[in-house]
Amino acid sequence: MPIRRNAVSRSRASDVTPAKIVREEIRALSAYHVPPSTGLIKLDAMENPYALPPELQKELAARLALVTANRYPDAGAAELKSALRRAMRIAGDFGILLGNGSDEIIQIVAQSVAAPGATLLSVEPAFVMFKMIATFCGMRYAGVPLEADFSLDVEAVLAACERHKPAVIFLAYPNNPTGNLFDIEDVRRIVAAAPGLVVIDEAYFAFSSQTFLDELDRYPNVVLMRTVSKLGLAGLRLGLLIGRREWIGEFEKVRLPYNLNVLTQAAATFALGHYDVLLKQAAQIVRDRAVMAAALEVLPDVSVFPSEANFILFRVADAARTFEGLKARGILIKNVSGAHPLLRNCLRVTVGTSEENATFLSALQASL
Ligand SMILES: *Cc1c(COP(=O)(O)O)cnc(C)c1O
């Protein structure tokens, strides 16, 4: 006869299922999907297509060889912050919070303000992580639809502010996946009426004609988020939040002390020392964006939305068919058609190298 020691606790243990323990709203989610891209030209994730020049790669390798991986990283990342201040001309009176990508910063901000019943507000379509992270943090989420041309529906946002009293509003400037810059006057009206914090997400600042940085000091309820991901350093995972020290000081308490590893700190500090190289690559992408937009505009049955980012949103007759046609021809872009009614039959393509863009354009013609 088998000995049934611990029978009671074992049967209790077998009652413990994810359905009982994991929050319902988490069980209802699907994990953020990253499609496989092996063997494909990768124009789906707003990556900069250019590597560092070979001589800088060599120098970087030498720096990384000297990194003290046996010690914890500098929790305050002082050197990296100075490099960011110099490169992005961030005034000394602002504080800086660093995140493992700006995704982590969104999470830190949400965790900091997620009192029971608190709302995170954004517009739709926008960056999907705003809503996902609100859910992770147990916040309510309110998404206000944009106009059909993807401009802000200011009256609707103001009404939603009145109704939900959002603790925090996230606005991407330029917006993803639409690519446009919101009218600055519209943004200012929302900032003036917001009952809580407003986070301006400038993930695409390097490709945009506008930034909020120059007027940040005018608004006590605004902080500005950036990332180096779209600037050629996506693999390092580094985002930053710029703002008044009162805000940054609170968020610092929620940040895990060693969120930026030694390799990221060393590599990003080095790369930011050659910021001109990254900006030159961004300028090339902006020129190639104009070429690509012009080529898309002349295609029959394609409509192109204006972009101030390193990607272009366009509408075709049948997004699923065109997406699959491109993939069959070796090109991966993003089908955003199902993400929101305003994005019906829309595809998003990242601007790559001139050669990649040319390959994409001819594959697209064959896939329409
Ligand atoms: C890509 C993107 C981010 C995320 O950037 P990471 O720093 O790589 O986490 C944030 N906001 C918007 C609008 C983006 O498109």
The ligand as an SDF file (V2000), in Angstrom:
LIG
                    3D

 15 15  0  0  0  0  0  0  0  0999 V2000
    8.8010   51.9680  -29.4210 C   0  0  0  0  0  0  0  0  0  0  0  0
    8.0180   52.8080  -28.5060 C   0  0  0  0  0  0  0  0  0  0  0  0
    8.2840   52.8480  -27.1360 C   0  0  0  0  0  0  0  0  0  0  0  0
    9.1230   51.7970  -26.4510 C   0  0  0  0  0  0  0  0  0  0  0  0
   10.4110   52.0230  -26.4760 O   0  0  0  0  0  0  0  0  0  0  0  0
   11.4520   51.1570  -25.6480 P   0  0  0  0  0  0  0  0  0  0  0  0
   12.3290   52.2020  -25.0730 O   0  0  0  0  0  0  0  0  0  0  0  0
   12.1180   50.3080  -26.6590 O   0  0  0  0  0  0  0  0  0  0  0  0
   10.7540   50.3720  -24.5880 O   0  0  0  0  0  0  0  0  0  0  0  0
    7.6110   53.7480  -26.3390 C   0  0  0  0  0  0  0  0  0  0  0  0
    6.6680   54.5540  -26.8780 N   0  0  0  0  0  0  0  0  0  0  0  0
    6.3490   54.5220  -28.1740 C   0  0  0  0  0  0  0  0  0  0  0  0
    5.3050   55.4260  -28.6960 C   0  0  0  0  0  0  0  0  0  0  0  0
    7.0090   53.6340  -29.0260 C   0  0  0  0  0  0  0  0  0  0  0  0
    6.6390   53.5650  -30.3060 O   0  0  0  0  0  0  0  0  0  0  0  0
  1  2  1  0
  2  3  1  0
  2 14  2  0
  3  4  1  0
  3 10  2  0
  4  5  1  0
  5  6  1  0
  6  7  2  0
  6  8  1  0
  6  9  1  0
 10 11  1  0
 11 12  2  0
 12 13  1  0
 12 14  1  0
 14 15  1  0
M  END
$$$$
